[in-house]
Amino acid sequence: MDTFTRICKKCLLREMSEADTYKTMYEYIANLNPDDKTPDQEYETRLSQCKTCDHLLSGMCRICGCYVEMRAAITHRHCPDIHPRW
């Protein structure tokens, strides 16, 4: 039997309350493989840089459509801007 734990519940955001949306997002981040997870200090630096970006809107990147907190949590991901901030 597979020991993989599914975090995604295959819900659309419009079907979830705002609290459930954030809970699911933070559960996803907390359950990332440690080898894939950005170190805490670097994660906070990435988010600080996102907060200064004109493409940030309600926690989402308007370039790629990601939730920046999720993208920044994965070490091999990068800022999608033409001149990446991180």
Sine and cosine of phi, psi and omega as CSV:
sin_phi,cos_phi,sin_psi,cos_psi,sin_omega,cos_omega
0.00,0.00,0.63,-0.77,-0.04,-1.00
-0.95,0.30,0.72,-0.70,0.01,-1.00
-1.00,-0.08,0.10,0.99,0.01,-1.00
-0.91,0.41,0.77,-0.64,0.05,-1.00
-0.99,-0.15,0.86,-0.52,0.00,-1.00
-0.99,0.15,0.84,-0.55,0.06,-1.00
-1.00,0.00,-0.69,0.72,0.00,-1.00
-0.91,0.41,0.79,-0.61,0.01,-1.00
-0.98,-0.18,0.17,0.99,-0.01,-1.00
0.84,0.54,0.63,0.78,0.05,-1.00
-0.99,-0.15,0.49,-0.87,0.19,-0.98
-1.00,0.08,0.52,-0.85,-0.01,-1.00
-0.84,0.54,-0.59,0.81,-0.02,-1.00
-0.92,0.38,-0.26,0.96,0.01,-1.00
-1.00,-0.04,-0.10,0.99,-0.05,-1.00
-0.92,-0.39,0.51,-0.86,0.12,-0.99
-0.95,0.31,0.31,-0.95,0.01,-1.00
-0.87,0.50,-0.64,0.77,0.00,-1.00
-0.89,0.45,-0.66,0.75,0.03,-1.00
-0.92,0.40,-0.59,0.81,0.02,-1.00
-0.88,0.48,-0.76,0.65,0.01,-1.00
-0.91,0.42,-0.65,0.76,0.01,-1.00
-0.87,0.50,-0.72,0.69,0.01,-1.00
-0.88,0.47,-0.67,0.74,0.00,-1.00
-0.89,0.45,-0.72,0.69,-0.03,-1.00
-0.95,0.31,-0.48,0.88,0.12,-0.99
-0.91,0.41,-0.67,0.75,0.04,-1.00
-0.86,0.52,-0.75,0.67,-0.01,-1.00
-0.89,0.45,-0.70,0.71,-0.03,-1.00
-0.90,0.44,-0.48,0.88,-0.07,-1.00
-0.99,-0.14,0.16,0.99,0.07,-1.00
-0.89,0.46,0.55,-0.84,0.11,-0.99
-0.86,0.52,0.75,-0.66,-0.02,-1.00
-0.82,0.57,-0.48,0.87,0.03,-1.00
-0.95,0.32,-0.38,0.92,-0.03,-1.00
-0.99,-0.14,-0.26,0.97,-0.12,-0.99
-0.99,0.10,0.72,-0.69,0.04,-1.00
-0.92,0.38,0.71,-0.71,0.07,-1.00
-0.83,0.56,0.55,-0.84,-0.12,-0.99
-0.80,0.60,-0.73,0.69,-0.04,-1.00
-0.91,0.42,-0.67,0.75,0.04,-1.00
-0.91,0.42,-0.63,0.77,0.04,-1.00
-0.85,0.53,-0.74,0.68,0.00,-1.00
-0.91,0.43,-0.60,0.80,0.05,-1.00
-0.90,0.45,-0.70,0.71,0.02,-1.00
-0.86,0.52,-0.73,0.69,-0.02,-1.00
-0.90,0.43,-0.61,0.79,0.05,-1.00
-0.87,0.49,-0.64,0.76,0.02,-1.00
-0.93,0.37,-0.61,0.79,0.05,-1.00
-0.89,0.46,-0.61,0.79,-0.04,-1.00
-0.90,0.43,-0.34,0.94,0.01,-1.00
-1.00,-0.05,-0.02,1.00,-0.11,-0.99
-1.00,0.00,0.68,-0.73,0.04,-1.00
-0.93,0.36,-0.26,0.96,-0.02,-1.00
-1.00,0.05,-0.05,1.00,0.02,-1.00
-0.99,0.12,0.79,-0.62,0.03,-1.00
-0.60,-0.80,0.92,-0.39,0.04,-1.00
0.80,0.60,0.67,0.74,0.05,-1.00
0.99,0.14,0.01,1.00,-0.02,-1.00
-0.90,-0.43,0.54,-0.84,0.09,-1.00
-1.00,0.09,0.82,-0.57,0.00,-1.00
-0.98,0.22,-0.14,0.99,0.06,-1.00
-0.98,0.18,-0.78,0.63,-0.10,-0.99
-0.93,-0.37,-0.25,0.97,0.02,-1.00
1.00,0.05,0.09,1.00,-0.02,-1.00
-0.98,0.18,0.32,-0.95,0.24,-0.97
-0.99,0.12,0.87,-0.49,-0.13,-0.99
-0.89,0.46,-0.51,0.86,0.01,-1.00
-0.91,0.41,-0.53,0.85,0.04,-1.00
-0.98,0.21,-0.69,0.72,-0.01,-1.00
-0.90,0.45,-0.68,0.73,-0.03,-1.00
-0.92,0.39,-0.39,0.92,-0.04,-1.00
-0.97,0.26,-0.29,0.96,-0.04,-1.00
-0.98,-0.19,0.88,-0.47,-0.17,-0.98
-0.84,0.54,-0.59,0.81,-0.06,-1.00
-1.00,0.05,-0.01,1.00,0.08,-1.00
-0.99,0.15,0.32,-0.95,0.01,-1.00
-0.62,-0.78,0.22,-0.98,0.08,-1.00
-0.91,0.42,0.74,-0.67,-0.05,-1.00
-0.99,0.11,0.02,1.00,-0.01,-1.00
-0.90,0.44,0.38,-0.92,0.02,-1.00
-0.84,0.54,-0.62,0.79,0.09,-1.00
-0.91,-0.41,1.00,0.06,-0.11,-0.99
-0.81,0.59,0.66,-0.75,0.03,-1.00
-0.99,0.12,-0.38,0.93,0.05,-1.00
-0.45,-0.89,0.00,0.00,0.00,0.00
